[in-house]
Amino acid sequence: MPAFLSWPLLWAQAATDAAASAPLPTPPAIAPALRNALIWFFLAGDTTISIPGILGGLLTWAKAMGLIALIGWLGYWIVTAFKDRQVGDGKWFDYLGLIGVILVPLTVFVQVMQDQKWIKAVAVGPVTLTWALGMAAIIFMAAWVFTAVWKAIGRVGKTIDYFVLVGIFLAAFVGMTVGLAWNHYGLFQQILGFPVTTWQDGFAYGVRLGVTYMGFVVLLRVLALLLGEFAAIRARRLYSIGRVTLYEANRKMWAPWVVVIVFGMVLAFTHWFLQPPRAAEMGRLYVGTLTLLCSLLLTAMVTILTPISLPTDIQQQTIYTVVTKPVRRLEIIWGRMLGYMALVTVLVAIFGGVSLAYLWRTVQGQITRTAALAEKAQSEGRERDANQYFEQAEQLASRMAARVPVRGSLSFLDSKGNPHAMGIDVGQEQSMKEPRSHIEGATPATAIWRYGVVPDPFSPPTRPVLLDRRIDVDSFLPSGKIEGLENRMLELQAQIAAAERDKGQAGADPAAVTRLDSAIARHKADYDRAKAEFESLSTKADELEAAGKPDEAKELHAEPVTLEMTFNIYRTTKGEVGKPVFAEIDVTNEATGAKFADVFPVKEYYTNRRTIPAQLLVGSLGSLKIEIRCISPTQYLGMAESDLYLLSSKGNFGLNYMKGLFGIWLQAMVLTAIGVFAGTFLSWPVALLTTIAFFIAGQLAFGFLIDFTRQAVLGGGPFESLIRLVTHDNQMTELAPTAGVVVAKTLDSLVMPVMSMLVYVVPNFQVLDVTNMVADGFAVDWRTMLANTLLALAYALPFSIAGYFILKNREVAA
């Protein structure tokens, strides 16, 4: 039913053409408390909308888990009703369910025929035919489901199950009430900009919200069932089961030894086959290869071990000696997961240590040798060769680090000076992660990186979305330096001016005025102290300069800010041999008017570095504008948003490499949960295939599933794409509304919502993989690791709990 409720036809505008063209009525006034409550109810019920941060992630997880729990709870009682012959034997309510099932494809078929202009839209007042058919299908199917669940609970259920059923009905009522209230007060138009104008639309959206609320009721019931199980878990039993699991993996399949031997054999001959196309790419190539090898070996081991374990024990009846003891079923699930993850942890530590030693011997050794060649060439007077060697060593060292970038928001000006979100597409293959654009040389075309609170260039100009890309100025301008003190003075001046403006507003509250006066006095005192220290340091620096001690004077100033760029060049002409493509950079502090300009040759495939004076950040309040132009005619300079950044700091590569392996560890944890879950109810060959299918779908098909949820698959769904394949039509051409096309679109409208629900079940393994950041030499911050850990737990925990319920209701010791 939740998949059926996601069909777009139910949320289509039900008003007739005349009603749609009429002006919207003025919505009634609403109290702020009621408005906030309705917004939170809507946010908690709509699965397509969330808020940023951990709270938003937890809310989205709860909504998805609620829907899955609702499907599982209803499915359990319906299956029970069929087993006990409470339904399905030709009673009157069975015919209601049959009518509802028939109305589902009929509703979709009518909607598709209307979209293809085969028939005209039929409406009685504001009620359209498709809306009436869709609601009738929901009512008939809901009546049959309610009857089946009621009869099954009456036979084998408990009193609490009746309360859950009543709670489901109340949740549905609350959802409909929220949808009607949103429509009544015009919140759809005011907040979301949706053209919802009739009560039918609000009611239909309310049904959708109600399904999510129903899921919350069932989720509470599931959590109540698990509380007693959690309280009865004992660490000693978990440890014992985990230790036995570890022994079995080592004794029966020799899994860790096989993995270690394969890793060692591949590593021994790696340098034979890895030849970097450029010297600077050596570190990235070696790090990427080693992390990929670790990922393949660990995920392959977990994928094979975990789904075989439980089915083998059940088949050989060795599990009887466990379940007949005072061991909880959840302890069996989690104990096995702990055993396998202990094995993975040991292997990750071994792989990490060996890999770092190998990288130190190869890449770091190459850096040392290249630096020695540079010094030798310099001593022999070969400046060109020395500069080349120094550049290669510097490029290699930059990848063997943990750089912390500060990135801005990228937008473009075309060759006529008009703003755009994207530059020129030259036809090169685009990255799946980030699009690349080009600017034309010797024209006003410009790539602009903005820092601060800036509008998203891809958001509509009428309703811009603001991005927080502010620079942490204190990390570049320490408080004990001249520039840091000057920046502090300007910040205090801005705070004093803002407080003075607030104080001077008409009708200001006396208590607020008192607080502002106190803040102004405090800021002025801080300003005087900063000014005195600034003048003292400035005088000292001038004295050191006059005394011929520039190095000591330099220590009183902040270090210049490093700006790193990685651009590609699309050449329309080859140009002169040996002559590089030149780019111009302009850095502007729009708050103070300070500017910096430079022209530099673009080193393609290399990291281009420029240092800008720290003075540029003084008084910026975290805002900055960086402009890049290509000044070589007939050439195109290409860039993506992440290609230019301020370098905040550099961390330890070894620690960063282990963080990358921790992402692989998280993938293995999710795969372990899936494998153990599949083994609770499937034979080992099917469980193995199921685990492999989940891994492949999470690695390769997750983005495709996202497109399904957004109904944004180019060329239509699978059946429409099949017609295009047979008829050799391209993806952009609209198909003629033949009978076959109408049937294909109808089937797609039935299948695509069901497939889109897989996005809540298939783990997103791609986001857990941070090895590319490590290979590129960028730091994996602790916030990313925390978010990925919570995401992995959000996948692993439901799979393990689902396995517990399956194992609990399965007779394994009869």
C-alpha positions, 0 to 999 in steps of 0.5 A, a space after each residue: 500500500 505505501 508504494 501505491 500511495 506514491 503514485 503521482 496521479 494521486 497527487 495530481 491537481 484535481 481541480 478542473 481547468 476553470 478552477 485552475 485558472 481562477 485566482 487563488 483564494 486568500 487563506 485564513 490567518 493562522 496562529 504561529 504555534 499552530 503553523 509550527 506544529 503543522 510544519 513539524 507534522 508535515 516534516 515528520 510525515 513526508 518521506 521526500 522532505 527532510 532537514 540537514 544535519 544529524 536530526 534530519 538523518 535520524 528523522 528520515 531513518 525513522 520514517 523509512 523504518 516505520 514504513 518497513 515495519 508497517 509493511 512487515 507487520 501487515 504482511 505478518 498478520 495477512 499471511 497468518 490470516 491466509 494460513 488460518 483460512 480467515 481470508 481468501 476463501 471467497 467471503 464478501 470482503 475478499 471481493 472488496 480486496 479483489 475490486 481494489 486490486 483491479 482498480 489500481 491498474 485501471 486508475 493508472 491506465 486511465 491516467 496514462 490515457 489522459 496524459 496521452 490525450 486518448 481521452 478527455 479528463 472526466 470530472 464531476 465538479 472538482 472531483 476527477 475520475 482518476 482521483 475517485 478511482 484511486 480513492 476507491 482502490 485505497 478504500 477497498 484494499 484498506 477494508 480488506 486488509 483491516 478485515 484480515 488483520 482483525 480476524 488474525 489478531 482475534 485468533 492468535 493475537 494479543 490485546 496490545 495488537 488491537 491497540 496497535 490497530 486502533 493506533 493505525 487508524 488514529 494515525 491515518 486520521 491525523 495524516 488526513 487532518 494535517 493534509 486538509 489543514 495545510 490546504 485550508 491555511 494555504 501552506 502548500 503554496 506559501 512554504 512548498 509552492 505546490 499548486 494544491 487548491 482543493 480539499 481533494 488534493 489536501 486529503 490525498 496528500 494527507 493519506 500519504 502523510 497518514 501512512 508514515 504516521 501509521 509506520 511510526 505506530 508499528 515502529 513503537 510496537 517493534 521497539 517495545 518488543 525489543 526492549 525486553 530482548 535488549 535488557 536480557 542480552 549478556 556480554 558474556 554470551 555475545 563474546 562466546 558466540 563471537 569467539 566460536 564464529 571466529 574459530 569456525 571462520 579460521 578452522 573450517 575455511 581458513 578465510 583470514 589466511 587465504 585473504 592475507 596470502 592473496 594480499 601479500 602475493 598481489 602486493 609483491 608484484 604490484 610495482 611491476 604493473 603500476 606505471 603512473 602516466 605522470 610522476 605526480 600521479 604515482 601516490 594517487 595510483 598506489 594508494 587507490 590500488 591498495 585501498 581497492 585491493 583491501 576493499 575487494 578482499 574484505 568484502 569478498 570474504 564477508 560476502 562468502 562467509 556470513 550467508 553460509 554460516 547460519 544455513 550450514 548450522 541449521 542444515 547440520 543441526 549444530 545450531 540445536 546445541 545453541 538455541 536449546 541453551 538460555 541464549 537469546 536469538 538476538 544474541 545469536 545474530 549479534 554474536 556472529 556479527 561481532 565474531 566476523 567484525 573482529 576478524 575484519 578488524 584484525 585484517 584491516 589493521 594488518 592491511 593498513 600496517 603493511 600498506 603504509 610500510 609499502 607506500 613509505 618504501 615506494 612513494 616516499 622513497 621516490 620523493 626522497 630520490 626526486 628531491 636528491 636529483 633536484 639538489 644535484 641538478 641545482 648544484 650542477 647549474 641545471 636550473 631547468 632540470 632542478 625546477 622540474 625535479 622540485 616540482 615533481 617532488 612537491 606534487 608527490 608530497 601533496 598527494 601523500 598528505 591529508 590536506 584540509 580544503 576550504 571550498 566555495 560555491 562556483 558560478 560562471 560568466 559567459 563570454 558576454 558577461 552574463 551569469 550562469 550556473 554552468 560554463 561551456 560543455 565541450 563534449 568531454 565525458 562528465 564525472 558522475 560526482 561533479 560536472 565540469 565546465 569550461 570558460 573560453 580564453 581571451 574573453 570576459 568568460 569567468 569562473 567565480 568562486 564565492 565564499 560566505 553566505 552565498 546563493 546556490 547558483 542552481 536555485 531559482 533566482 526568485 527563491 534562492 537557496 543560501 549556502 554557508 561557505 564562510 571561511 574560518 578566518 581565525 584558522 588562517 589569521 592567528 590571534 597573536 599575529 598582526 593580521 589576526 589582531 587587525 581582523 579582530 578589531 574590524 570584527 568588533 567594529 562591525 558588531 558595535 555598528 550592528 548593536 548601535 543599529 538595533 538600539 536605534 530602531 523605533 519601539 525597541 524594548 527597554 530590556 533589549 536596549 540594556 543588553 545592547 548597551 552592555 554588549 557595546 561596552 564589552 565590545 569597545 573594551 575588547 576593541 581597545 585591548 586588541 588595538 593596543 596589542 596591534 599597535 605594539 606588534 606593528 611597532 615591533 615589526 617596523 623596528 625589526 625591519 629597520 634593524 635588518 631582521 626581516 625574518 624575525 619581523 615576518 614571524 609577527 605576521 600571519 603566514 600567506 594563504 595557500 590557494 590550490 587549483 587543478 584545471 584541465 585544458 581543452 585545446 581547439 588549436 595545438 598552439 605553439 610547442 612549449 608555450 603553456 596556457 595562461 590564466 588570470 586570477 583575481 582575489 577580492 575582499 568585497 568588505 574592505 576592497 582589498 585585491 590581489 591579481 596574478 597571471 600564471 601558467 596552467 599545469 594540466 593534471 598538476 596542482 597549481 599553487 598560488 599564495 595570496 597575502 593574509 591581509 586579504 582575509 582581514 575584515 572579510 567576515 568569512 567572505 571572499 571572491 576568487 575569479 579565474 579567467 583564461 587569457 590564452 585565445 582559442 583555448 578553453 579552461 575547464 574546472 569543477 567546484 572542488 578544483 579550487 580551494 584554500 588550503 587550511 592545513 595538512 594532516 598526517 597521511 598515515 592516520 588519514 589512510 587508516 580512516 579510509 580503511 575504516 570506511 571499508 570496515 563500515 562496508 564490511 559491517 553492513 555486508 555482515 548484517 545483510 549476510 547474517 539476515 539472509 542466512 536466517 531464512 534462506 538456504 546458503 546458495 540463495 543467501 549468498 546470491 542475495 548478499 552479492 545482489 545487495 552489494 552490487 546494487 549498493 555499489 552500482 545501482 544506488 544512483 539509478 534508484 534515486 532517479 527512480 524515486 524522483 521519477 527522473 529516469 531519462 527515456 522513461 521506465 523499463 517498459 518504455 525503454 524496451 520500446 525505444 530499444 526495439 524501435 530505435 528511438 532516442 531517449 529525448 523523443 516523445 513516443 507516439 501514443 500508440 496502444 503499445 506505448 500506453 500499455 508500457 507507460 501504464 506498466 511503468 507507472 505500476 512498477 517504478 513506484 515499487 522499485 523506488 521503494 528499494 532506495 530505503 532498503 538497498 545500502 548506499 555503499 558509495 557514500 561509505 567509501 572515502 578512499 578516493 579522498 585519501 588517494 587524492 591527498 585530502 583529509 577525511 574529517 571526523 564529522 564525515 566519519 561520524 556521519 558514515 558510522 551512523 549511516 552504517 549503523 542505520 543499515 546494519 541495525 534494521 537488518 540484524 533486527 529483521 533477522 532476529 524476528 525471522 529466526 524467532 518465528 522459525 522453528 530451528 530446533 524441532 
